[in-house]
Amino acid sequence: MTKLLRLDASFRGDASVSRKLTERLVAQLSTAKTEVTTRDLSKGITPIDGAWLSAVYSPAETRTDAQNEIVAQADILLNELRDADTLVIGLPIYNFGVPAALKTWFDQLARKGETFSYSENGPKGHLTGKKAYVALSSDGTELGGPVDFATAWVRHMLGFFGITDVTFVAADKIMMGADEAMARAESAIDQIAA
């Protein structure tokens, strides 16, 4: 059984291009032996704060009930990522960057000792051996273009966790030709082997 984690961040619901692409990616990558977990980040994800920091880095035996609740929620996200063999991430570009909900998801998962650690040679990701597909959509921003501040950041954060096998599929510059952008993205997805 392989496990696939699908993350959607667009708040546009059925009108979302990135959701259409993640749906197609999941269909392309799934077999009868694929277990899919879907998390809609646009429905709300708790931002980290001082209480979160204190809770996740306090020894379990010293945590308060409130801290245990914070850690339990954070661990759900952590375990979903740990358990996944493959990630499918919807990345709509908002104002040249990542949606706040996706940024918050990465913030929740950047846990020293869990997803990464520091050594004398610098940071080391703990979640190696995973494959990530990122479905990008944008009205005007070109994938890898001079104002695309999202893709390099997402690639860096995944790599920081040890996930270095990352493929981007893009329906970019939609305002310059929606049909062409979708056709390019769908063609790229259809060429991915399950």
ABEGO torsion letter per residue (X at the ends): XBBBBBBBABAAEAABAAAAAAAAAAAAABBAABBBBBBBAAAEBBBBBAAAAAAAABBAAABBAAAAAAAAAAAAAAAAAAABABBBBBBBBBGGBBBAAAAAAAAAABBBGAABBBBAAEBBBABBGBBBBBBBBBAABBBGBAABAAAAAAAAAAAAAGBABBBBBBBBGAAAGAAAAAAAAAAAAAABBX
